[in-house]
Amino acid sequence: MRIGFDAKRAFNNVAGLGNFSRNSISALVGQYPDNQYFLFNPGNRKPLFIAPQSSIELKPENFWWKSLKFIWRSIQISKLAKEIKLDVYHGLSHELPVGIEKTGVKLIVTMHDLIFLRYPEYYRKIDRKIYDQKFRHACKKADRIHAISEQTKRDLISYFAVPEEKITVIYQSINPIFYKRAEKIQKEQLRKKYQIPRKFVLSVGTVEPRKNLLGLLEGMIWSKTYIPVVVIGKLTDYHHKVQKFIEADLNRLQVYFLPRIQDEELATLYQMAEILVYPSMFEGFGLPVAEAQASGCPVITSNVSSLPEAGGDAALYVNPEKHEEIGKALKTLLADQALRKSLIEKGKINAQRFTPENFAIQVKELYNSVLND
């Protein structure tokens, strides 16, 4: 089978869609090396991904296309897909190239979420307009839509009126590194490198309103549970609001911001943390929940959107809009070692649903079903 991927995010995005794209491509190549894989990359001076064996990276070749990368990705890929005789083209991040539906190539698009419609206040008007146009176009032209959760499937039906039978739900995979155990010396080296305390709770995700870091901090104050917090994620303007809140609490809150770290370090931090607290207001899936469970870290997360799908029966759930629930759950889990042990063991079992092997098998079945339609 000759499979093409929109690999822009794999090569260029640090987290989020970048992680999903890298994990997806690596899982399929690893499980089915006999297929031919073509990775369409508009280009980057410092790529974050190396094309694996059994794959070919395709980039703009002449000066014209190199200077107009966004047009190359939107238009030129369709021409290339026909020339190299792809069987399947998979848009990994909400998009399909213009005109590719006329090439005879079978089309899959992965839809992660429609948060820009649910929470328009978090997005600029121009961005909402662009997303709406691109997402609707992709859903209309695709032969099949891959939704990363049942929540995303429901939103596609509700907001875009996509026929239910056109959508296949396949949960995303976890990077294998999160299933591996770190050595004690690795933990100590990491602790010294970032000057973090021995006991801490972890918060993972872009520091933005939707991720609700303030909800965690408010919950800590309400429950008088002052344990250091290590925050992993890109900083936004919301960070200034969080910082003012921290400073107003008479230095009782200890928060360590680590905006950019490698996956290897994140995997070790999960194993060092007392708890992952992930009180997001809404997620298309909630990958940190699954990563933490694979790493043996107990999880507190929200009882909304797709997060119960990710956490299964192995997480402690709270209403993200009620900081007192977050604080109570944190205090309970820090004190109850039996509950902590139970969540860790259940979490390891739950995380087996998200192995690269399981993901690859399901996606390959999706490709086969589209080709056989």
BELPE-V155713 format. One record per pair of residues at least 4 apart in sequence whose C-alpha atoms are under 8 Angstrom apart, sorted by the first residue. I is the first residue (numbers start at 1). J is the second residue. Records with the same first field share a line. If there is no record, write none. Layout:
# BELPE-V155713
I = J  J
This chain:
# BELPE-V155713
1 = 35  36  86  87  88
2 = 35  36  37  38  85  86  87  88
3 = 35  36  37  38  86  87  88  89  90
4 = 37  38  39  40  81  86  88  89  90
5 = 37  38  39  40  89  90  91  92
6 = 39  40  41  89  90  91  92  93
7 = 11  21  39  40  41  92
8 = 12  13  40  41  42  43
9 = 13  17  18  21  93
10 = 17  18  19  20  21  22  48  49
11 = 18  22  41  43  44  47  48  49  50
12 = 18  44  47  48  49
13 = 17  18  19  48
14 = 18  19  48
15 = 19
16 = 20
17 = 21  93
18 = 22
19 = 23
20 = 24  172  173
21 = 25  92  93
22 = 26  49
23 = 27  173  174  175  356
24 = 28  172  173  356  359  360
25 = 29
26 = 30  52
27 = 31  173  356  357  359  360
28 = 32  33  356  360  364
29 = 33  35  37  52  53  54  55
31 = 357  360  361
33 = 53  54
34 = 54
35 = 54
36 = 54  55
37 = 54  55  56
38 = 55  56  57  58
39 = 51  55  56  57  58
40 = 57  58  59  73  77
41 = 57  58  59  60  73
42 = 59  60  66  69  70  72  73
43 = 47  59  60  66  69
51 = 55  56  57
60 = 65  66  69  72
61 = 65  66
62 = 66
63 = 67
64 = 68
65 = 69  71  72
68 = 72
69 = 73
70 = 74
71 = 75  76
72 = 76  77
73 = 77  97
74 = 78  96  97  98
75 = 79  97  98  99
76 = 80
77 = 81  97  100
78 = 82  97  98  99  100  103
79 = 83  100  103
80 = 84
81 = 85  86  89  100  103  105
82 = 86  103  104  105
85 = 105
86 = 105
87 = 105  106  371
88 = 105  106  107  108  367  371
89 = 105  106  107  108
90 = 107  108  109  110
91 = 95  96  107  108  109  110
92 = 109  110  111
93 = 109  110  111  112
94 = 109  110  111  112  134  135  138
95 = 109  134  135  137  138
96 = 100  109  134  137  138  141  142
99 = 103
100 = 104  105
101 = 105  106  107  141  142
106 = 142  143  370  371
107 = 141  142  143  144
108 = 142  143  144  145  146
109 = 138  139  142  144  145  146
110 = 145  146  147  148
111 = 145  146  147  148  152
112 = 147  148  149  152  284  285
113 = 152  155  283  284
114 = 118  152  155  156  284
115 = 119  120  282  283  284
116 = 120  122  123  128  131
117 = 128
119 = 123
120 = 124  128
123 = 127  128
124 = 128
125 = 129
126 = 130
127 = 131
128 = 132
129 = 133
130 = 134
131 = 135
132 = 136
133 = 137
134 = 138
135 = 139
136 = 140  160
137 = 141
138 = 142
139 = 145  162
143 = 166  370
144 = 166  167  168  370
145 = 166  167  168
146 = 167  168  169  170
147 = 152  153  167  168  169  170  171
148 = 152  153  169  170  171  172  284  285
149 = 153  169  170  171  284  285  306  309
150 = 154  169  306  309
151 = 155  284  305  306
152 = 156  284  306
153 = 157  164  167  169
154 = 158
155 = 159  160
156 = 160  161  162
157 = 161  162  163  164
158 = 162
162 = 166  167
163 = 167
168 = 366
170 = 359  362  363
171 = 285  354  359
172 = 287  354  359
173 = 354  355  356  358  359
174 = 178  287  290  291  354  355  356
175 = 179  355  356
176 = 180  355  356
177 = 263  264  267
178 = 267  291  292  294  295
179 = 294  295
180 = 295
181 = 268  271  295
182 = 186  187  268  271
183 = 187
184 = 188
185 = 189
186 = 190  268
187 = 191  268  269  272
188 = 192
189 = 193
190 = 194  265
191 = 195  196  197  198
192 = 196
196 = 230  256
197 = 228
198 = 272
199 = 227  228  272  273  274
200 = 227  228  229  230  273  274  275
201 = 227  228  229  230  273  274  275  276  277
202 = 229  230  231  232  269  270  273  274  275  276  277
203 = 213  229  230  231  232  276  277  278
204 = 231  232  233  276  278  288
205 = 211  231  232  233  234  288
206 = 211  232  233  234  235  236
207 = 211  213  233  234  235  236  238  239
208 = 212  213  235  236  237  238  239
209 = 213  238
210 = 280  281  282
211 = 278  279  280  281  282
212 = 216  279  280  281  320
213 = 217  242  279
214 = 218  242
215 = 219  279  320  321  322  323  326
216 = 220  277  279  323  326  327
217 = 221  253
218 = 222  323  324  327
219 = 223  323  324  325  326  327  328
220 = 224  225  226  326  327  330
221 = 225  226  327
222 = 323  324  327
223 = 324  327  328  331
225 = 327  330  331
226 = 252  253  254
227 = 253  254
228 = 253  254  255  256
229 = 254  255  256
230 = 255  256  257  258
231 = 255  256  257  258  259
232 = 257  258  259  260  261
233 = 257  258  259  260
234 = 259  260
235 = 239  259
236 = 240
237 = 241
238 = 242
239 = 243
240 = 244
241 = 245
242 = 246
243 = 247
244 = 248
245 = 249
246 = 250  251  253  254  255
247 = 251
249 = 253
261 = 265  266
262 = 266
263 = 267
264 = 268
265 = 269
266 = 270
267 = 271  291  292  295
268 = 272
269 = 273
270 = 276  292  295  296  297
271 = 292  295  296  297
273 = 297
274 = 297  298  334
275 = 297  298  299  300
276 = 289  292  297  298  299  300
277 = 299  300  301
278 = 288  289  299  300  301  302
279 = 300  301  302  318  319  320  326
280 = 301  302  320
281 = 302  304  320  321
282 = 304  305  306  307
283 = 305  306  307
284 = 305  306
285 = 306  307  309  310
286 = 290  306  307  310
287 = 291  310
288 = 292
289 = 293  299  301  307  310  311
290 = 294  310  311  347  350  351  354
291 = 295  351
292 = 296  297  298  299
293 = 297  298  299  314  344  347  348  350  351
294 = 347  348  351  352
295 = 348
296 = 344  345  347  348
297 = 344  347
298 = 314  315  340  343  344  347
299 = 314  315  316  343
300 = 315  316  317  318  326  329  330
301 = 307  315  316  317  318  320
302 = 307  308  317  318  319  320
303 = 307  308  317  318  319  320
304 = 308  319
306 = 310
307 = 311
308 = 312  313  317
311 = 315  347  350
312 = 350
313 = 346  350
314 = 342  343  344  346  347  350
315 = 343  347
316 = 329
318 = 322  325  326  329
319 = 323  325  326
320 = 325  326
322 = 326
323 = 327
324 = 328
325 = 329
326 = 330
327 = 331
328 = 332
329 = 333
330 = 334
331 = 335
332 = 336
333 = 337  339  340
334 = 340
336 = 340
337 = 341
338 = 342
339 = 343
340 = 344
341 = 345
342 = 346
343 = 347
344 = 348
345 = 349
346 = 350
347 = 351
348 = 352
349 = 353
351 = 355
353 = 358
354 = 358  359
355 = 359
356 = 360
357 = 361
358 = 362
359 = 363
360 = 364
361 = 365
362 = 366
363 = 367
364 = 368
365 = 369
366 = 370
367 = 371
368 = 372
369 = 373
